[in-house]
């Protein structure tokens, strides 16, 4: 998933390369000692679905990269048991007008022994906002005074509300009161980077080794590209005494069925997003065995429309395709994970958006045909067979099964020919960025627990996470007002008004609200995904 770029479930890579590069096969004797390899060290074995596209905190956009980054870096705050807590920050003071946050840092160290300083945070944030660096997540910093103007080339770095008071004190001034700001500072784009290293080597993040300096509970000990990643406990971490795991072995396995086989054989200890996914073919069996965990997830599966495409530029064609999806049938017959139909842009797990907002009905074929007829008239088309649409997915058994189910529904109910195209993950992301598609799947995990994170991507066609070409001035203005609104109910209403506009023009087709499915071995403790899809390995323990 992109992000959270929720990004999201299965990505890709060559399994033959994976198995050659990782020590996860082998004998039964080897499997039985996988947690410590006979040394007494505590090791966790997991898999991800692909090579992480970027391990730079300010450049990463997807959930696979995030799964690594959030365990090797640490922000001013973090999330524990669903609550925001101080992390690199020892203390935070908020001004009475809720505009100024003063962070006092802990006496924390980088993995090379250097002190973590306020300048390291300021440097990282300014890197993300510098338009020359093209950070797709720069907009998540827009709460900071002057950030949007600087990122759009309309302001200067000197105007940013980021002030290094001294080595241990960072003062941040916001554009407007932002009630979830301390949730934002737990997100990867707000992580620090080691300034001296980054200035000396602009590709510091491309390999494991001496240049990959981190401040989190783990270090990036080894990175076999397209094969495996190894994390090791960071002895310089300020809270190292409370980190139980000594090593995390992460292989890259594209195929969900292979990952399930590895779990069944005891070769991996946990299976579930962001560490691959539970394959569709084993869900029923894991349910019967009583080991399948199903958790709420502030995440949504969508199809994005290229609103500049030959046919998908037409709002009525997009509406027809959106309404002619049998979401409940997809859940019952394909997904089987207790998901719920998504009938809006914001998942029902988000506060204030729990109920159906009434934008459209699931599998409303009558209205879909009416919209199709209107769209064809506007395009000067007399028969739906004249419409040819490509449906793009990244390589995954689950995404393929979903696409085939929806393809059949679109063809049988609307008479539209659909071609499914799948690509390797990084190629796929490039296609989205370049609008080289008609319809494309994406998952989106909330970056923080607020509806704004699901709506903000579409405030402008220039937004790095938009990938549709759609924008609407009234939509953007409502979102802008929601930022400054301090009354919680009024703010939710503004965001619902914005959502309603989008759900008349359909830049996306919401499909289903995720649940998070996972299985783990009995000896794995404190390992579960939170509502935003995060797994913090700092809290995980293994007791065999």
Secondary structure as the mmCIF struct_conf table of DSSP 4:
data_model
#
loop_
_struct_conf.conf_type_id
_struct_conf.id
_struct_conf.beg_label_comp_id
_struct_conf.beg_label_asym_id
_struct_conf.beg_label_seq_id
_struct_conf.end_label_comp_id
_struct_conf.end_label_asym_id
_struct_conf.end_label_seq_id
STRN STRN1 UNK A 2 UNK A 2
TURN_TY1_P TURN_TY1_P1 UNK A 3 UNK A 4
BEND BEND1 UNK A 9 UNK A 9
HELX_RH_AL_P HELX_RH_AL_P1 UNK A 15 UNK A 21
BEND BEND2 UNK A 23 UNK A 23
BEND BEND3 UNK A 26 UNK A 26
HELX_RH_AL_P HELX_RH_AL_P2 UNK A 28 UNK A 32
TURN_TY1_P TURN_TY1_P2 UNK A 33 UNK A 40
STRN STRN2 UNK A 43 UNK A 48
BEND BEND4 UNK A 49 UNK A 50
BEND BEND5 UNK A 53 UNK A 53
TURN_TY1_P TURN_TY1_P3 UNK A 57 UNK A 59
STRN STRN3 UNK A 62 UNK A 62
HELX_RH_AL_P HELX_RH_AL_P3 UNK A 63 UNK A 72
BEND BEND6 UNK A 76 UNK A 76
STRN STRN4 UNK A 77 UNK A 80
TURN_TY1_P TURN_TY1_P4 UNK A 81 UNK A 82
STRN STRN5 UNK A 83 UNK A 86
BEND BEND7 UNK A 87 UNK A 88
STRN STRN6 UNK A 89 UNK A 94
TURN_TY1_P TURN_TY1_P5 UNK A 96 UNK A 97
BEND BEND8 UNK A 98 UNK A 98
STRN STRN7 UNK A 100 UNK A 105
BEND BEND9 UNK A 107 UNK A 107
STRN STRN8 UNK A 109 UNK A 109
TURN_TY1_P TURN_TY1_P6 UNK A 111 UNK A 112
BEND BEND10 UNK A 113 UNK A 113
HELX_LH_PP_P HELX_LH_PP_P1 UNK A 114 UNK A 114
STRN STRN9 UNK A 115 UNK A 115
HELX_LH_PP_P HELX_LH_PP_P2 UNK A 116 UNK A 116
HELX_RH_AL_P HELX_RH_AL_P4 UNK A 118 UNK A 129
HELX_RH_3T_P HELX_RH_3T_P1 UNK A 131 UNK A 133
TURN_TY1_P TURN_TY1_P7 UNK A 136 UNK A 137
HELX_RH_3T_P HELX_RH_3T_P2 UNK A 138 UNK A 141
TURN_TY1_P TURN_TY1_P8 UNK A 142 UNK A 143
STRN STRN10 UNK A 144 UNK A 144
TURN_TY1_P TURN_TY1_P9 UNK A 145 UNK A 146
HELX_RH_AL_P HELX_RH_AL_P5 UNK A 147 UNK A 151
TURN_TY1_P TURN_TY1_P10 UNK A 152 UNK A 153
BEND BEND11 UNK A 154 UNK A 155
HELX_RH_3T_P HELX_RH_3T_P3 UNK A 157 UNK A 159
BEND BEND12 UNK A 160 UNK A 161
STRN STRN11 UNK A 162 UNK A 166
TURN_TY1_P TURN_TY1_P11 UNK A 167 UNK A 168
STRN STRN12 UNK A 169 UNK A 173
STRN STRN13 UNK A 174 UNK A 174
BEND BEND13 UNK A 175 UNK A 176
TURN_TY1_P TURN_TY1_P12 UNK A 179 UNK A 180
HELX_RH_AL_P HELX_RH_AL_P6 UNK A 181 UNK A 184
TURN_TY1_P TURN_TY1_P13 UNK A 185 UNK A 186
BEND BEND14 UNK A 187 UNK A 187
HELX_RH_3T_P HELX_RH_3T_P4 UNK A 188 UNK A 190
HELX_RH_AL_P HELX_RH_AL_P7 UNK A 195 UNK A 200
TURN_TY1_P TURN_TY1_P14 UNK A 202 UNK A 203
HELX_RH_3T_P HELX_RH_3T_P5 UNK A 204 UNK A 206
BEND BEND15 UNK A 207 UNK A 209
TURN_TY1_P TURN_TY1_P15 UNK A 210 UNK A 211
BEND BEND16 UNK A 216 UNK A 217
STRN STRN14 UNK A 218 UNK A 224
TURN_TY1_P TURN_TY1_P16 UNK A 225 UNK A 227
STRN STRN15 UNK A 228 UNK A 233
TURN_TY1_P TURN_TY1_P17 UNK A 235 UNK A 236
BEND BEND17 UNK A 237 UNK A 237
TURN_TY1_P TURN_TY1_P18 UNK A 238 UNK A 239
HELX_RH_3T_P HELX_RH_3T_P6 UNK A 240 UNK A 242
BEND BEND18 UNK A 246 UNK A 246
STRN STRN16 UNK A 247 UNK A 252
HELX_RH_AL_P HELX_RH_AL_P8 UNK A 256 UNK A 264
TURN_TY1_P TURN_TY1_P19 UNK A 265 UNK A 266
BEND BEND19 UNK A 267 UNK A 267
BEND BEND20 UNK A 269 UNK A 269
STRN STRN17 UNK A 270 UNK A 272
TURN_TY1_P TURN_TY1_P20 UNK A 273 UNK A 274
STRN STRN18 UNK A 275 UNK A 275
HELX_RH_3T_P HELX_RH_3T_P7 UNK A 280 UNK A 282
HELX_RH_AL_P HELX_RH_AL_P9 UNK A 283 UNK A 288
TURN_TY1_P TURN_TY1_P21 UNK A 289 UNK A 290
STRN STRN19 UNK A 293 UNK A 305
TURN_TY1_P TURN_TY1_P22 UNK A 307 UNK A 308
BEND BEND21 UNK A 309 UNK A 309
TURN_TY1_P TURN_TY1_P23 UNK A 310 UNK A 313
BEND BEND22 UNK A 314 UNK A 314
HELX_RH_AL_P HELX_RH_AL_P10 UNK A 315 UNK A 323
TURN_TY1_P TURN_TY1_P24 UNK A 324 UNK A 324
HELX_RH_AL_P HELX_RH_AL_P11 UNK A 327 UNK A 330
HELX_RH_PI_P HELX_RH_PI_P1 UNK A 331 UNK A 335
BEND BEND23 UNK A 337 UNK A 337
STRN STRN20 UNK A 340 UNK A 341
BEND BEND24 UNK A 344 UNK A 346
TURN_TY1_P TURN_TY1_P25 UNK A 348 UNK A 349
BEND BEND25 UNK A 350 UNK A 350
TURN_TY1_P TURN_TY1_P26 UNK A 351 UNK A 352
BEND BEND26 UNK A 355 UNK A 355
BEND BEND27 UNK A 359 UNK A 359
TURN_TY1_P TURN_TY1_P27 UNK A 362 UNK A 363
HELX_RH_AL_P HELX_RH_AL_P12 UNK A 365 UNK A 379
TURN_TY1_P TURN_TY1_P28 UNK A 380 UNK A 380
BEND BEND28 UNK A 382 UNK A 382
HELX_RH_3T_P HELX_RH_3T_P8 UNK A 384 UNK A 386
STRN STRN21 UNK A 388 UNK A 394
BEND BEND29 UNK A 395 UNK A 395
HELX_RH_AL_P HELX_RH_AL_P13 UNK A 397 UNK A 414
STRN STRN22 UNK A 417 UNK A 423
HELX_RH_AL_P HELX_RH_AL_P14 UNK A 425 UNK A 433
TURN_TY1_P TURN_TY1_P29 UNK A 434 UNK A 435
BEND BEND30 UNK A 438 UNK A 438
STRN STRN23 UNK A 439 UNK A 445
BEND BEND31 UNK A 447 UNK A 450
TURN_TY1_P TURN_TY1_P30 UNK A 451 UNK A 451
HELX_RH_AL_P HELX_RH_AL_P15 UNK A 452 UNK A 455
HELX_RH_3T_P HELX_RH_3T_P9 UNK A 456 UNK A 458
BEND BEND32 UNK A 459 UNK A 459
TURN_TY1_P TURN_TY1_P31 UNK A 461 UNK A 462
BEND BEND33 UNK A 463 UNK A 463
TURN_TY1_P TURN_TY1_P32 UNK A 464 UNK A 466
BEND BEND34 UNK A 468 UNK A 468
HELX_RH_AL_P HELX_RH_AL_P16 UNK A 473 UNK A 484
BEND BEND35 UNK A 487 UNK A 487
HELX_RH_AL_P HELX_RH_AL_P17 UNK A 488 UNK A 505
BEND BEND36 UNK A 507 UNK A 507
STRN STRN24 UNK A 508 UNK A 520
TURN_TY1_P TURN_TY1_P33 UNK A 522 UNK A 523
STRN STRN25 UNK A 524 UNK A 525
BEND BEND37 UNK A 526 UNK A 526
TURN_TY1_P TURN_TY1_P34 UNK A 531 UNK A 532
BEND BEND38 UNK A 533 UNK A 533
HELX_RH_3T_P HELX_RH_3T_P10 UNK A 537 UNK A 539
STRN STRN26 UNK A 541 UNK A 542
#
